């Protein structure tokens, strides 16, 4: 019989459409997983990284498709919720490692409101130097900012901190 | 519908309309921004606004049975929109767009900050989410207002002139709704007056740092009417353009 753990395992194979290998679990997007007592119906609630993220419908479909593909369930419901809105501290340690490997600086852990200062001196994902500078907090997608490393002379992207 | 429900509905519609219209205005800078980073910034801010508008229309649909987000956003009659005049104005030069973005986003930021504690529970998480996104919009606006306000003589003069044009329009954000009392008594939203107060307290010191002179709010006639469906001549052509594709084939499953 399908268990909640099986569903979480399946969700680890649902990836961000733009960063393969980075799963919706790594990103901290999953708010809850429910399995009916008979194991036949599954409900997943997730929260988007940004309200305007164009990948929301894709992720919704991917979650349902992956669960159907891997688990013997009769129905899958996927809901979007903002009850516990996403923040960048929800990204797991594994998620941060994957981001780094892919050339993205992971967001710092933040507790206070974002100020421009926290966006400066972000460690470069290529060389590790903190001799870096924020170029613009608006990058190729809503969740990414653009920085420049004065040590290795390369631009790099950062997954933006959001609280 | 009871007054409390009407009050919430009215509040959500005007917020969604403001976001949608200013989002479309910002998107008009795509390909025209003065530098590439600004082009991308305005495009990103536009995307956030339109996405937030969508989220609010979806909430309206789920909670109050209004039409789906596309119908609400694109197919209502002009006088059914509840946006303020500030967001309707054409982009003009970059100075006006920037000052509008600054004045509007500081108001939005406080509006959603206040709504985090609303007794209308479904808005709380959304408000928290939007606030964290709008924070980036404010950071962007503040940097440029300071930079151009204290830049060259020309940039300063342009920013001051833009501020004087935009300020009465911005006061129109806070046009009282017929439901102010209900919203306040039911702890749904502390009201437009309270919001305006917080807004003024926030923008004044930033404008001072930028060497810009804020007009005296008591001597300015606010541009009211938008919240009751009376709009400037700029809204109808914008709606026409925004909705052209949808109206061309409303039954299309995808474009």
Interface residues (C-beta under 8 A of the other chain):
Chain A: X50 X51 X52 X53 X54 X81 X82 X83 X84 X85 X86 X87 X113 X114 X115 X116 X135 X136 X137 X138 X139 X140 X142 X146 X160 X162 X163
Chain B: X37 X40 X41 X43 X44 X45 X47 X48 X49 X50 X51 X52 X54 X55 X124 X125 X126 X128 X129 X130 X132 X133 X135 X136 X139 X140 X143
